[in-house]
Amino acid sequence: MTSDSTSHVGSAQTAAHIAQVERYAAHNYHPLPVVLSHGEGAWVTDVDGKRYLDCLAGYSALNFGHGHPRLLARAHDQLSRLTLTSRAFHNDQLGPFSQALAELTGKDMVLPMNTGAEAVETALKVSRRWGYRVKGVPEDQANIIVMEGNFHGRTTTIISFSDDKVARDEYGPYTPGFRTVTYGDVESLRQAVDEFTVAVLLEPIQGEGGVVIPPEGYLRAVRQICDEAGVLMLADEIQSGLARTGRTFACEHEDVVPDIYVMGKALGGGLYPVSAIATNREILEVITPGSHGSTFGGNPLAAAIGHEVVTMLSEGEFQARATELGSLLSELLTPLVRTGHGNGLSGIRVRGLWAGLDIEPGGPSGREVSERLMRRGVLAKDTHGSTIRIAPPLVITADEVGMLVDAVADALERP
Ligand SMILES: *Cc1c(COP(=O)(O)O)cnc(C)c1O
C-alpha cells in the first residue's frame, strides 16, 4: 500500500468517525479533527496509525501520561476484586486512600467525589454550612467571593458565577450568593469582603483562563485577608495541582496553605474520575450523614487508583520533572516572544510544565495554530481565541519538549 492510499483510507475512516459523532452526540465541544484510538506515555495514536505528542494531557488529568504501568496494574487488580459498594457499606480501599490523601495535603480529612465540578460544589456547600454553624452568619445570608475569568466546572451553581457568556447564557435563573472580584487585585478583594462572607474561591493559576498567573504575593494577600476576616480560602487545584507546576499544589509557590484544597483531574490518573476536597476536622465536621454524598464517590476502584496516584506524588519524582522540564520549556519558548514579524508570540506564561502562549495580534488564530500543530504531530488546544495552552504529560522527555517547541515555532510561520 502506498503512503498515498494509506492517507486516503485514513481520511475516509477519520471522516466517518467524525460524521458519526456529529450525528449522534451533542455538539457541546468543537474537537480538532483527529480520532484517537491508543495512548502510551506522552503519545497518542489515531485510527490511521499516525502518532501525536499529547500536549493537552486531558487538561492535566493525564499528568502521569497514558496508561502509566503502576496505575494500570493497580486498576486491573482492583477491577477484578471489587468496584462499587456505595457508601451504604464500607469498602477496604477508602480508608487507606483517605489517610494517604489527608497526609499528602497536610489536612485532617477528605471528602471524596468523582468530577471536579462536584468537588467544587462540595467546597461551596461545606463553606456555607460552616458559615451558618460556626461563623454565625444568619441563615441564607452567606456570600462567597469568586474571581473574574474563573473556571470551576459546569453545574448550574458554578456557571451562575462564571463570566464566560458561552458557558452561562440562557441557563438562568442563576444561583445567588456570589460576588466577583478582579483576579490578582488585592484591593478589589478587600472591598468585597463583609461580615457575611464565608469563603473566597480561586484557582491559584487560572487554567481555562489561559494559564494566568497572579502577581507575586497575591495568594499570600488572599490568605491574610481571609485570616483577618474569618473567611475560608478555597483553592481550586483541580488543574494546577498534583505536580503540574513543579509542586504538589500551586499554592506552595507562595507558601500558602488554603483552608480547603479542591482536587480532581490527575487524582484519577487519567483512568477514572476521582475528585475530593481536603480540609480540617473543625470545618468538615459540619457535614453529617445524609447531608451530602454521591453513589460513586469513594468507591473502591476510585480509591485504589487515587491511592496509587497519591503514593506516586508522595515520592516527588513528578514534581521534580515538572520543575526541570518546565524551565527547559520556558527557555526554549522565550525566543518565540517577538512582535512585529507576524510569526511570533506576544507573551508567554510558564509555571512548571504548564504554559499559556499568546499569539501576536495579526497572527493566525489559536484554532488555526492548533490545527497546524496537529498536522505536525502535536496536539494542543486554544483557549480564548488567541492563546495556546501547553500541558504535556509530566512523563515527556527533554527531547520531546524540544520537538514540541520546534513544532510551535514552525506552526506560527506557515500552514
Ligand atoms: C476542569 C476543572 C474543573 C471541573 O472539573 P470537571 O471534572 O470537568 O467537572 C474545575 N476547576 C478547574 C480549575 C478545572 O480546571
Ligand as a Chemical Component Dictionary entry (heavy atoms), coordinates in Angstrom:
data_LIG
# 
_chem_comp.id                   LIG 
_chem_comp.type                 NON-POLYMER 
_chem_comp.pdbx_formal_charge   0 
_chem_comp.three_letter_code    LIG 
# 
loop_
_chem_comp_atom.comp_id 
_chem_comp_atom.atom_id 
_chem_comp_atom.alt_atom_id 
_chem_comp_atom.type_symbol 
_chem_comp_atom.charge 
_chem_comp_atom.model_Cartn_x 
_chem_comp_atom.model_Cartn_y 
_chem_comp_atom.model_Cartn_z 
_chem_comp_atom.pdbx_ordinal 
LIG C1 C1 C 0 -11.565 21.024 34.882 1  
LIG C2 C2 C 0 -11.753 21.947 36.024 2  
LIG C3 C3 C 0 -12.904 21.875 36.830 3  
LIG C4 C4 C 0 -14.060 20.948 36.529 4  
LIG O1 O1 O 0 -13.707 19.615 36.540 5  
LIG P1 P1 P 0 -14.691 18.534 35.832 6  
LIG O2 O2 O 0 -14.070 17.220 36.181 7  
LIG O3 O3 O 0 -14.647 18.834 34.368 8  
LIG O4 O4 O 0 -16.038 18.732 36.408 9  
LIG C5 C5 C 0 -12.983 22.725 37.902 10 
LIG N1 N1 N 0 -12.000 23.593 38.185 11 
LIG C6 C6 C 0 -10.883 23.691 37.433 12 
LIG C7 C7 C 0 -9.818  24.669 37.807 13 
LIG C8 C8 C 0 -10.741 22.889 36.312 14 
LIG O5 O5 O 0 -9.664  23.004 35.541 15 
# 
loop_
_chem_comp_bond.comp_id 
_chem_comp_bond.atom_id_1 
_chem_comp_bond.atom_id_2 
_chem_comp_bond.value_order 
_chem_comp_bond.pdbx_ordinal 
LIG C1 C2 SING 1  
LIG C2 C3 SING 2  
LIG C2 C8 DOUB 3  
LIG C3 C4 SING 4  
LIG C3 C5 DOUB 5  
LIG C4 O1 SING 6  
LIG O1 P1 SING 7  
LIG P1 O2 DOUB 8  
LIG P1 O3 SING 9  
LIG P1 O4 SING 10 
LIG C5 N1 SING 11 
LIG N1 C6 DOUB 12 
LIG C6 C7 SING 13 
LIG C6 C8 SING 14 
LIG C8 O5 SING 15 
# 
